[in-house]
């Protein structure tokens, strides 16, 4: 019957304006008002109990690159990080630009995933930015948004038509903001450190120009564009001012961007190579301010697995991206300790905010909702070891970091899919 009692935890459920010590009951895989007689009891005194966390920016690499990640390994990684739902990107092989690939992804998720998987579809065919994908058909196939993540539509007219098309089907548009001409072949942030290290620069204006473009299109079409993995101070301010004008625009931040800076690249470790790149202290401070005032209303990992042999090359030739599902929560809890965010505000960025944007039923502990629940010990101290990750890949800059805060129990539809044992 998938029946549980999670007792004595501090329940934080922003969707229902709840922040109090109470019990959570699960009967038949749903949130209930009372317990079943045979319910398993999970003691949560001193713990935080939240709706299951949602990461809306994850690369599961299947189909096509199961050597990097699979639905089984990627979702186990998510469960270990406290995430009960992940939104997977369409830059697979073949690209998720057709109903057949979406059907395959949904089937593989049903067979192998231990958490909820919500697919996105491509904006353009083969992510080439030349011809629109069949967005209406993708919506009927079950995508929750469209994006060319990993790529960016450069043709502004095509992007406008894509947003108009997506609006017809009430699909939000997610955008990887990168002007190819400005960025060219940059591999790290353009500035002092790129010059000092002799690496080609990736200027922040290459992000800012597309963010500005998206704001204008969102205003013109009156439809929502979500700017993924924001890294630049100017982009934060552009989004802030646009939101004040009521434009349907939003932004997300990744833990690596608000934790690290470009200086980390000085050891030429390719695990610090990501797109967009790590930027300056000023940019990081702007991201923190944007998180604090809700300009950036969502936190996502941009979990991007790569094989070791791909990263073990010269910095110029290594692929962009890092894994992040298992470290995301602990790194984000530092925002609470530094009083940048309240605990409730942090939970909002992982639950109700992504659920609202994507029109998901998840992100709540309402009675009758699916029992997706995360139990967190905010004080648990642990050391991240990539040799112990559930991911098939090891490309994390946080290997060996001593972290504080961890998901102890992850529940999906009433089933315990991850339980951290005491050490």
N, C-alpha and C positions, 0 to 999 in steps of 0.2 A: 504493500500500500504506500510505500515511500513516505512513512510517517516519522516525524521528528519533533522533539522539543529542544529548542536552543534556549537555555535558561540563563537568566541573570546578566545578560550582556547589555552594554550601552547601545541601544538601537538608534542608528542615525538613518532616517529615511526622508530625504528632502522632498520627495514627491508628495508625501503626506504630512510634511512639517512635523516630523517626529524626531525628538532627540531626548531619550530618557531610558532608564534602566527598566527592562521588561523582558518577558518571554516571547519567543516567536514559535508559532505552532505550524506544523506542516502535516497535512493529511492528503493522501493520494497524489502527492507531487505538487499540491497547491498550498498557498498560504491560507491558514484556517484560523478560526477564533478559539478553538479548544483542541486538546490533544486526543489522539486515539489511544486506546488502552495499551497497545503493543508498541508504542512509539519509542524509538531510540532517543536517549537523552544526551545532549551535548552541553557540557557545562561551559559557560562563556563569561563567568564573573571576571571582571578586569579586562575584558576584551571588547572590541568594537564589532557590532553586527550591522552589516549594511546590505542593501540590495546587491545582487551579483554585479560585479564591476564589468564595464563594457570598454573594450579597446576598439575604436573604430578606424584603426590604421595598422593593418597586419598583412604581411606577405607570407602566405602558406606554401607558395612555390609549386603547388600541385594544381593542374597537370603540368608536366614537362620537366620539372627540375626536382624530382623526389630525392635526388642525392643531396639537396640542400635542406629540404624540409618536406613534411607530409601533413595531411590532415591529422593523423594520429599523433605525430611528435609535436607539431605546432600547437595543437589544442591542449596537449598535456602540459606543455610549457605555459600556456595561458592559465590552466587550472592551478598550477603551482604558484603562479603569480597572483592568484585571487580573482582571475577574470572568468566569468561565466558566459560571456558573449564576445565574439570577435567579428570584425567586419573585414573581409579579405579583399585584397586589391586584384585588379584584372590583368596585370602584366605577367600572365602565365604563358605557357607554350602548349597549345595555341592560345592566343589572346582571348579573354572572355568578352568577345564582341558579338557573340551569337548565342542563340537559345540552346544549341547542343552542348556547348561548353558549360553554360550555366547549369544545365540538367546534370551533366557529369559531376560538377562540383557539389551540387546538392546531394547527389547519390553517394559520393565519397564521404561527404560530411555525415550522412545518416549511417554509413557503415563503420566509420573509423573515428569520428570526432567525439571527444568527451565533453565538449562545451557547445553552446549554440554557435553556428557559423552562418553569417549573413553575407552573401556575395554582392559585390558591386559589378557593374558592367562598364565597358569602355565607352568613352564619348565618341571616338573615331575608330574606324576599321583598322585593325592591326596596330593601333596606337600611333599611326603615322601622321595624324593631324591633317589629313587631306579630304576624307569623306566621312560623313556621319555614320556611326553605327546605327542599327535599327532599335532606337531607344524604346519605342513603344513595345516591341516584341520582347526586349530585355526586361521591361517592367512586368509584363505578363508572365515571364519565366521566373520572376521572383527576386530580382535585384532590388536593393534598398537605396541605391544611389548610382550615379554614373561619374566616372573619373578616368583620366588617362594617366593616373599616378605612375611615376617613373618617367613620364613624358609630360609635355605641356603643349596644348594647342596654340600655335603661333599666329594663325590666321584669325584676326579679331572678328571678322564677319562670320566665319564658321563657328567661332565660340558663341557669338550672339545667337545664331540659329540653334545651336545645341541647347543653350539655356531656354530658349523659347520652346523647343521640342520637349525638353525635360519638364517644363512647367505644365504642359498639357497632361502629363502623367503624374504630376505631383512628386517628382523625384528631385531631391536636392542634387546639386552639382558640386563635386569635390575637385579642387584644382591644386596641382603641383606647380607652384609659381616660379617659372624660370624662363627668362628671355634668352634664347639660344645665342643670339648675336652678341649680347652683352657679356654673357658668361663664357662663350666660346669653349675652349678646352681647359678651363680652370679646374684645379683639383683641391684647392683650399681657399679660405677667405683671402681676398686681396687686401694687402696692407703691409705693415712692418714685417710680420713673420713670414709671409710669402716671399718677400724680397730677401730677407735674411736666410731663408732656407733654400732659395733658388727653385721654388715651386710655382707653377702657374696660378695666377689669382682668379678667384670666383667673386666678383664684386657684389656687394649687397644690393646695388641698384638693379641687378639682374633679377632679383626677387621683387623689389619695390615696384618696378614698372608693370609687372603682371598683376600684382595686388591692386594697383591703381586701375588697370584695365578692367579687372573683375568688378571693382566697385562701380565703375561707370556702366558696365553691362547689367549688373544686378539692379541698379537704379532704373536703367532704360526698360528692362524686361519686367521689373518688379518680381523677381524670383531669387531664391536663395543660392548663393555661391559660398561654399566653405573653403577657406584657404588653408591648405594642409601645411604641417610642420613649419610654422613661421619662425624665422631666425633673426630678422633684422629690426632694429629700433625704428627705422622709418616706416616699415610695414605695419608695426604695431600701432604707430600713431595714425597712419592712414585708416586702418580698420576702426580705431577708436573714434575718429571724427565722423566716419561714415555711419557708424552705429548711432551716434548722437543725432544724425539726420534721419534716422529711421530706415536706412537702407538695409536690405536683407543680405547681410554679409556677416561672416564669423571667421574665427581663426582658432587654430590649435597649436599647442606647444608640446615639444617632446622633452623628456627628462635629460637627454644628453645635451640639448641646447641650453636648458636653464641650469645645468650643473657644471658643464665644462666650457672652456674657451679655446680659441685658436692656438694659444701657447702650447697646448698639449701636443700639437703636431711636431714640436721641435725634436722629438726623438724618432721621427719618421715611422712611427707605428701605424700601420694601415688600418688598425681598428679604430683610429680616430678620423678616418676618412668617411664622411657621409655627405649626403645631398639633401638639403643645403648644408654647407660646411659649418663647422664650429666657428663662431665669430668672436667679436671683441668683448671685453668686460662691459663696455657701454651697452652693447646689444643685449648681453645677458641680463643686465639690470633692467633694461626696457621690457624684456620678456617677463621678468618677475613682477614688474609694475603692471603689465598687461594681464597677467594672471590674477593679481590682487584686485583690480577694478573690473574684472570680468570682460575686458576687451577680448582676451583669449579664454573662451569659455569651456574648452575641452582639452584634455591631456590625452595624447596617444603615443604609442611606443615607436611607430614606424619600424616594427620588427622586420628586419631584412636579412635573412640568413644567407651566408655564402660559405662555400667549401673552403677548407684551410688552404688548399693549394692555390686558390684564387687570390687569397689575401696575402700569401707569403711571396710577394713579388715587390718590385720597386713601387714606391708610393704612386707615381704617375700612372701605373698600369693596373693597380688594384681596383676592384669594383667599389662603388659607394655603398655604405650601409652597415648597420650593426644589428645584433639581436638585442631585445630589450624587455620581453614580456615578464621575465622573472625578477628583474631589478626595478621595474617601473614604479611599483607601489612604494618600496622602501625609499627610493630617491625622491619621490613626491612627498612623502611624509616629512622630509626635511623642511618643506615649505611651511608646514604647521609648526615645527619646532622653532623656526626662525620668525614666526608670527607674520609671515607673508599671507597665509591663508588660514582661516579657521578650519577645523576638522570637517564641519558641515560643508563649507565651500569646496574643499577638496573632494568630498564624496559626490557633490553635485557634478563636478567635472568628469567623474568616472561613471555616473549613473543617469540621472534625469536629463542632463544636458545633451549627451549623445542620443539618448532615447527620443528626446523631443525632436531633435534635428532630423533623425532618420525615421520618425514615426513608428518606433518600435514599442511593443507592449512591455518590454523588459524595463529594468531600472527602478522598480518599485516593490514594496512589501505589502501592497494592498491585498486585502482579503480576496481570494479567488484568483490572484495572479499566479503564474508559474513560480514555484518555490526555488528561485535562483538567489542564493545567499552567500555572502562572504563573511567569514569570521576572522578578524584581524587582531593580532597582538602588536600594538604600536611600539612596544618596548623590546620586543624580541631582538637580540643581537645575534648576528650571523655573518659569515664571510662567504662572499659569492665566489664559487669555484666553477669555471666553465667546464671542467672535467665532469662535473656532476649535473650539468644542465640536461633537461629533457629534450632540448633541441638537437637536431642532427648537426648543427653548426656551432662554432666556437668563437665567432667574431664579435667579442664584446670588449670595450675598453675598461670595463669595471671588474675584470678578473682580479681577485685578491682584495677587493674593497671590503672593509668592515662596514656592514650596513645595520640599520636599526629599524625594525618594523617588518612584519611578515604576515602573509595570509596563513592561518593555521588550518582552516577548513573551508573547502569550496564545494558548494551544493548546487547542482543543476537539476531542476524539475524534481526536487526532493531526494535525489541521489547524491551521496557524498562521492565526489569524483577526485578529491584530493584531501589528504589529512597529513599535516606536518607532525612528525613524532618528536617527542622531547629528546633533547640531546644533552 
